[in-house]
Amino acid sequence: MTKNMTIHIGPITLDEPVLLSPMAGVTDLPFRRLVKSFGAGLVTSEMIASQAMIRDHKRTHMMAYAESDEYLMSVQLAGCDPEMMALAARMNEDRGAAIIDINMGCPAKKIVGGYAGSALMQDIGEARRILAAVVRAVQIPVTLKMRTGWDISSRNAPELAHVAENEGIKMVTVHGRTRNQMYKGKSDWHFIHEVRDRISIPLIANGDILTCEDAAEALRQSGADGVMIGRGAYGRPWFLSQVIHYLKHGEKLPDPDLAELKQIVLDHYQAMLDHYGEEAGKKIARKHISWYTKGLRDSAVFRQQVNRLGDVGQVRAMINDFFDPLIRERAA
Ligand SMILES: Cc1cc2nc3c(=O)[nH]c(=O)nc-3n(C[C@H](O)[C@H](O)[C@H](O)COP(=O)(O)O)c2cc1C
């Protein structure tokens, strides 16, 4: 039996209930485009500091850069000043963003110190002012991403989500950890159900979804309409499409074979060089190459060596030299 699990974010319909997490330093244009090419309900930019956007930092604009093939691109904003957030939202709307996502989940010190990210969960009044200002500033839908609360004794995600819906927010994503947990412990999908009970807009469950079964279980425990996947897509840009298929049909699609994987790595490498230029691109590519090869035979040695190379031709040759014997062996 095929299940229909579309999600409505204001006037926008997501055909698939599986979303890519915004991840600073990871979900850049080449990675978003790759994940989207396999299949994903929605991809989101890396977090954009609204202040930097307004000051016209080149790198910030590059992070929010939308292409016409990313017709369903959500741009995530962080900040603590309602007027600045509103202005940055308008700028992104003008530049083609389909959705603005507000970050109230980031635990990083830099952001929290600036009283943005998850620090806003400690001050619902201030959070409300930001939500209202951004919603008023744009025509496109505005969504909110948060944690369960600041710490275990103040898990106020249900209250904040309720406030957000009243202010016109069209979807809420909850990472099932508190700010103080950072990335420790387990994402509490069950707690997310308390948010479900307070809102009627779409709810997305996030945190620790590493397998297709995790996705189904997170949906069951949280009562959410969809899931968001971050680290589970490291080195597996096809993972979201497997989750989509599993949720719809109850069956698991195989991973790409090694020859397909090699081509994905080479194409992704080229896309990063094209996007950032050779100097920056080859450095940014290192973590992706490491993730792609994790668990394969002799990959630790390969990673050590490939990450030392400065010449992109040599990197490509080494990727071929690493994969080709494995491909031949599997075929034999
Ligand atoms: C490297 C990294 C960067 C992240 N950057 C952002 C960000 O820019 N905005 C955001 O809302 N969350 C960010 N997050 C949090 C993720 O979106 C997600 O909520 C969290 O990793 C839990 O989901 P996961 O277990 O599927 O990775 C980041 C997480 C990681 C690991």
The ligand as an SDF file (V2000), in Angstrom:
LIG
                    3D

 31 33  0  0  0  0  0  0  0  0999 V2000
   27.7550   20.2800   11.4870 C   0  0  0  0  0  0  0  0  0  0  0  0
   26.3710   20.7010   11.9050 C   0  0  0  0  0  0  0  0  0  0  0  0
   25.8980   21.9640   11.5740 C   0  0  0  0  0  0  0  0  0  0  0  0
   24.6170   22.3550   11.9480 C   0  0  0  0  0  0  0  0  0  0  0  0
   24.1630   23.5830   11.5600 N   0  0  0  0  0  0  0  0  0  0  0  0
   22.8730   23.9260   11.8190 C   0  0  0  0  0  0  0  0  0  0  0  0
   22.3260   25.1350   11.3070 C   0  0  0  0  0  0  0  0  0  0  0  0
   22.9940   25.9000   10.6060 O   0  0  0  0  0  0  0  0  0  0  0  0
   21.0370   25.4180   11.6250 N   0  0  0  0  0  0  0  0  0  0  0  0
   20.2610   24.5720   12.3780 C   0  0  0  0  0  0  0  0  0  0  0  0
   19.1020   24.8730   12.6370 O   0  0  0  0  0  0  0  0  0  0  0  0
   20.7510   23.4250   12.8630 N   0  0  0  0  0  0  0  0  0  0  0  0
   22.0240   23.0780   12.5820 C   0  0  0  0  0  0  0  0  0  0  0  0
   22.4950   21.8780   13.0190 N   0  0  0  0  0  0  0  0  0  0  0  0
   21.5840   20.9430   13.7160 C   0  0  0  0  0  0  0  0  0  0  0  0
   20.9240   20.0030   12.7030 C   0  0  0  0  0  0  0  0  0  0  0  0
   20.1210   20.7010   11.7890 O   0  0  0  0  0  0  0  0  0  0  0  0
   20.0600   18.9560   13.4270 C   0  0  0  0  0  0  0  0  0  0  0  0
   19.0520   19.6220   14.1370 O   0  0  0  0  0  0  0  0  0  0  0  0
   20.8580   18.0950   14.3940 C   0  0  0  0  0  0  0  0  0  0  0  0
   22.1030   17.7070   13.8290 O   0  0  0  0  0  0  0  0  0  0  0  0
   20.0850   16.8270   14.7910 C   0  0  0  0  0  0  0  0  0  0  0  0
   19.7300   16.0780   13.6510 O   0  0  0  0  0  0  0  0  0  0  0  0
   20.5960   14.8040   13.1420 P   0  0  0  0  0  0  0  0  0  0  0  0
   20.7580   13.8980   14.3230 O   0  0  0  0  0  0  0  0  0  0  0  0
   19.7620   14.2150   12.0490 O   0  0  0  0  0  0  0  0  0  0  0  0
   21.9160   15.3240   12.6620 O   0  0  0  0  0  0  0  0  0  0  0  0
   23.7830   21.4730   12.6810 C   0  0  0  0  0  0  0  0  0  0  0  0
   24.2740   20.2150   13.0300 C   0  0  0  0  0  0  0  0  0  0  0  0
   25.5420   19.8110   12.6470 C   0  0  0  0  0  0  0  0  0  0  0  0
   26.0210   18.4310   13.0120 C   0  0  0  0  0  0  0  0  0  0  0  0
  1  2  1  0
  2  3  1  0
  2 30  2  0
  3  4  2  0
  4  5  1  0
  4 28  1  0
  5  6  2  0
  6  7  1  0
  6 13  1  0
  7  8  2  0
  7  9  1  0
  9 10  1  0
 10 11  2  0
 10 12  1  0
 12 13  2  0
 13 14  1  0
 14 15  1  0
 14 28  1  0
 15 16  1  0
 16 17  1  0
 16 18  1  0
 18 19  1  0
 18 20  1  0
 20 21  1  0
 20 22  1  0
 22 23  1  0
 23 24  1  0
 24 25  2  0
 24 26  1  0
 24 27  1  0
 28 29  2  0
 29 30  1  0
 30 31  1  0
M  END
$$$$
